[in-house]
Amino acid sequence: MSYRQNTRSTSNFSKPVETGKEYTVDITDTGRTGDGIARITGLVIFVKNAKAGDKNVKIKINSVGSRFATAEVVADSTGTTT
C-alpha cells in the first residue's frame, strides 16, 4: 500500500483580498496584540489601530498570507484618515 503526500499548495487558491487594494470592513474582534480583526469571505484580516465595534472602516491590505492578511486603516466611517 502506498501513501501519497498531499502536494496541493494553498498558493494555488485565490484569496478574497489583494496586497495594496482597499476594502471597507467592520471590525468584529480584537486580536491578542490589540489589532482589530475583520473578515472578508472568511479570511481573517488583522487591522492595525482598529478596535472591535468600528464600522465601515476603509483599510489597505499590507500583506496576504496563507491563513490571514494584515492591513492598516486608511479612513474610518467619518472619512478621517489615520
C-alpha positions as protocol buffer text, in pm:
chain_id: "A"
residue {
  index: 1
  type: MET
  ca { x: 0 y: 0 z: 0 }
}
residue {
  index: 2
  type: SER
  ca { x: 138 y: 341 z: -87 }
}
residue {
  index: 3
  type: TYR
  ca { x: 55 y: 674 z: 64 }
}
residue {
  index: 4
  type: ARG
  ca { x: 65 y: 980 z: -148 }
}
residue {
  index: 5
  type: GLN
  ca { x: 155 y: 1310 z: 11 }
}
residue {
  index: 6
  type: ASN
  ca { x: -88 y: 1592 z: -48 }
}
residue {
  index: 7
  type: THR
  ca { x: 103 y: 1815 z: -290 }
}
residue {
  index: 8
  type: ARG
  ca { x: -162 y: 2081 z: -330 }
}
residue {
  index: 9
  type: SER
  ca { x: -26 y: 2421 z: -245 }
}
residue {
  index: 10
  type: THR
  ca { x: -251 y: 2677 z: -81 }
}
residue {
  index: 11
  type: SER
  ca { x: -91 y: 2941 z: -305 }
}
residue {
  index: 12
  type: ASN
  ca { x: -290 y: 2796 z: -596 }
}
residue {
  index: 13
  type: PHE
  ca { x: -615 y: 2911 z: -441 }
}
residue {
  index: 14
  type: SER
  ca { x: -722 y: 3269 z: -491 }
}
residue {
  index: 15
  type: LYS
  ca { x: -762 y: 3488 z: -183 }
}
residue {
  index: 16
  type: PRO
  ca { x: -1056 y: 3728 z: -142 }
}
residue {
  index: 17
  type: VAL
  ca { x: -816 y: 4023 z: -96 }
}
residue {
  index: 18
  type: GLU
  ca { x: -504 y: 4153 z: -271 }
}
residue {
  index: 19
  type: THR
  ca { x: -199 y: 4335 z: -137 }
}
residue {
  index: 20
  type: GLY
  ca { x: -225 y: 4711 z: -193 }
}
residue {
  index: 21
  type: LYS
  ca { x: -601 y: 4717 z: -252 }
}
residue {
  index: 22
  type: GLU
  ca { x: -853 y: 4897 z: -30 }
}
residue {
  index: 23
  type: TYR
  ca { x: -1167 y: 4746 z: 122 }
}
residue {
  index: 24
  type: THR
  ca { x: -1440 y: 4864 z: 358 }
}
residue {
  index: 25
  type: VAL
  ca { x: -1488 y: 4636 z: 659 }
}
residue {
  index: 26
  type: ASP
  ca { x: -1643 y: 4614 z: 1005 }
}
residue {
  index: 27
  type: ILE
  ca { x: -1405 y: 4532 z: 1290 }
}
residue {
  index: 28
  type: THR
  ca { x: -1565 y: 4247 z: 1484 }
}
residue {
  index: 29
  type: ASP
  ca { x: -1298 y: 4138 z: 1733 }
}
residue {
  index: 30
  type: THR
  ca { x: -966 y: 4230 z: 1887 }
}
residue {
  index: 31
  type: GLY
  ca { x: -657 y: 4012 z: 1845 }
}
residue {
  index: 32
  type: ARG
  ca { x: -408 y: 3917 z: 2116 }
}
residue {
  index: 33
  type: THR
  ca { x: -176 y: 4202 z: 2023 }
}
residue {
  index: 34
  type: GLY
  ca { x: -456 y: 4460 z: 2020 }
}
residue {
  index: 35
  type: ASP
  ca { x: -511 y: 4477 z: 1645 }
}
residue {
  index: 36
  type: GLY
  ca { x: -867 y: 4480 z: 1518 }
}
residue {
  index: 37
  type: ILE
  ca { x: -998 y: 4173 z: 1338 }
}
residue {
  index: 38
  type: ALA
  ca { x: -1214 y: 4185 z: 1027 }
}
residue {
  index: 39
  type: ARG
  ca { x: -1314 y: 3909 z: 787 }
}
residue {
  index: 40
  type: ILE
  ca { x: -1368 y: 3911 z: 414 }
}
residue {
  index: 41
  type: THR
  ca { x: -1516 y: 3591 z: 274 }
}
residue {
  index: 42
  type: GLY
  ca { x: -1387 y: 3404 z: 578 }
}
residue {
  index: 43
  type: LEU
  ca { x: -1027 y: 3530 z: 555 }
}
residue {
  index: 44
  type: VAL
  ca { x: -911 y: 3687 z: 883 }
}
residue {
  index: 45
  type: ILE
  ca { x: -759 y: 4033 z: 846 }
}
residue {
  index: 46
  type: PHE
  ca { x: -562 y: 4189 z: 1130 }
}
residue {
  index: 47
  type: VAL
  ca { x: -608 y: 4566 z: 1115 }
}
residue {
  index: 48
  type: LYS
  ca { x: -356 y: 4785 z: 1295 }
}
residue {
  index: 49
  type: ASN
  ca { x: -504 y: 5067 z: 1510 }
}
residue {
  index: 50
  type: ALA
  ca { x: -862 y: 4942 z: 1479 }
}
residue {
  index: 51
  type: LYS
  ca { x: -1100 y: 4846 z: 1761 }
}
residue {
  index: 52
  type: ALA
  ca { x: -1382 y: 4597 z: 1790 }
}
residue {
  index: 53
  type: GLY
  ca { x: -1709 y: 4768 z: 1702 }
}
residue {
  index: 54
  type: ASP
  ca { x: -1562 y: 5006 z: 1441 }
}
residue {
  index: 55
  type: LYS
  ca { x: -1795 y: 5010 z: 1138 }
}
residue {
  index: 56
  type: ASN
  ca { x: -1734 y: 5089 z: 772 }
}
residue {
  index: 57
  type: VAL
  ca { x: -1358 y: 5120 z: 814 }
}
residue {
  index: 58
  type: LYS
  ca { x: -1162 y: 5167 z: 493 }
}
residue {
  index: 59
  type: ILE
  ca { x: -847 y: 4956 z: 506 }
}
residue {
  index: 60
  type: LYS
  ca { x: -548 y: 4893 z: 280 }
}
residue {
  index: 61
  type: ILE
  ca { x: -405 y: 4540 z: 268 }
}
residue {
  index: 62
  type: ASN
  ca { x: -32 y: 4527 z: 356 }
}
residue {
  index: 63
  type: SER
  ca { x: 26 y: 4154 z: 315 }
}
residue {
  index: 64
  type: VAL
  ca { x: -165 y: 3835 z: 241 }
}
residue {
  index: 65
  type: GLY
  ca { x: -55 y: 3506 z: 393 }
}
residue {
  index: 66
  type: SER
  ca { x: -189 y: 3155 z: 362 }
}
residue {
  index: 67
  type: ARG
  ca { x: -419 y: 3190 z: 665 }
}
residue {
  index: 68
  type: PHE
  ca { x: -461 y: 3563 z: 726 }
}
residue {
  index: 69
  type: ALA
  ca { x: -388 y: 3912 z: 595 }
}
residue {
  index: 70
  type: THR
  ca { x: -264 y: 4231 z: 759 }
}
residue {
  index: 71
  type: ALA
  ca { x: -391 y: 4581 z: 690 }
}
residue {
  index: 72
  type: GLU
  ca { x: -390 y: 4939 z: 811 }
}
residue {
  index: 73
  type: VAL
  ca { x: -672 y: 5188 z: 843 }
}
residue {
  index: 74
  type: VAL
  ca { x: -699 y: 5437 z: 556 }
}
residue {
  index: 75
  type: ALA
  ca { x: -1020 y: 5610 z: 675 }
}
residue {
  index: 76
  type: ASP
  ca { x: -1298 y: 5541 z: 922 }
}
residue {
  index: 77
  type: SER
  ca { x: -1672 y: 5583 z: 857 }
}
residue {
  index: 78
  type: THR
  ca { x: -1642 y: 5961 z: 904 }
}
residue {
  index: 79
  type: GLY
  ca { x: -1373 y: 5982 z: 636 }
}
residue {
  index: 80
  type: THR
  ca { x: -1099 y: 6065 z: 884 }
}
residue {
  index: 81
  type: THR
  ca { x: -764 y: 5928 z: 774 }
}
residue {
  index: 82
  type: THR
  ca { x: -509 y: 5791 z: 1015 }
}
